[in-house]
Amino acid sequence: MCLVLVRLIKGPTLYDRVLAVNSFGTHTVLLIGIMGFLNGRPDFLDIALLYALINFVGTIAILKFFRYRAIGDTMWTPTEPSNEDHN
């Protein structure tokens, strides 16, 4: 996890940093799952699965934001008026 943090800080590109955040989240999920198994607490696995889902959705949202500069839907506007608009 320390090497992933180094990649997060050094970069050099944005996508390296996003990959480092995703990898850190995956390592955290594994750590929570292993700690739950070793301590005999099966409810930790539920927490790990929830954290994995949040990690996945967050990564997709970050990548979508940096590609389209918007998180939500954008309004589509036609470039040419259709024939129905002239009637």
N, C-alpha and C positions, 0 to 999 in steps of 0.2 A: 504494500500500500504506500510505502514511502517513495518507491520509484514512480508510482503513478502520480503522486503529488509533485514530484520533480518535473514530470512531463506536463502537468497542469500549469506549473509556474513558467517553465521555459518556453513552451509552445512548440514550434515557432508559428504555426498557423492556428486559426480559429478552430479548424476541424480536429487538430491534435488536442486542443483543450477540451472540446466536446467529448471526444473519445476518452480522454482521461477522466472526465467527470462520470461518464457512463461506466467505465471500468472500475472506478472507485465505488460506485453504487453497487456494482455486481459483487465486488469483494466484500462489501458491507453485508449484503444479503447472505453470502456464504458464511461470513463470520457469525451472524445472528443465528443461522440455521445450525451451525456446528455447536455454538454455545447452548442452544436449546436442546440439542441431542445429548450433549455431555452432562447437562444439568438435569436431564429427565423432565424437561418442560416442553411438551408438544405444542403449547400455545405460542411459543416463539416461532414456530414454522408458519403460523398464520401471519404473524407480524412480518416475517421475512418475505412472504408472498405479496403482502400488501406493499411493502417497500419496493419490491421488484417491479410491481405494476406502476407505482408512482415514478420510479426511475425510468422506465420505458416511455411512459407518456410524456414525462418532462423532456427527455432527449428528443423525441419526435417534435415536440412543441418548439424547442430551441432551434432545431434544424429548419423547421418551417419558417420561423420568424426570420432567421438570417437569410433564407432564400427569397422570401416574398415580402419581407419587412412588415408583415401583418400576421396576427395570430388567428383572428376570426375570418369569416367570409367577407370577401370584398364585393361590392356591387358591380354588376356587369352592365355596361352601357353599349348599345349598338353603335357602330361607326356610320352606317348608312341608314336612312329612314326606309322602312318597308313600304310597299304599295298600299297597304291598308291604312297607313297614316295620312295619305293624301285624300281619302274619301271623306 
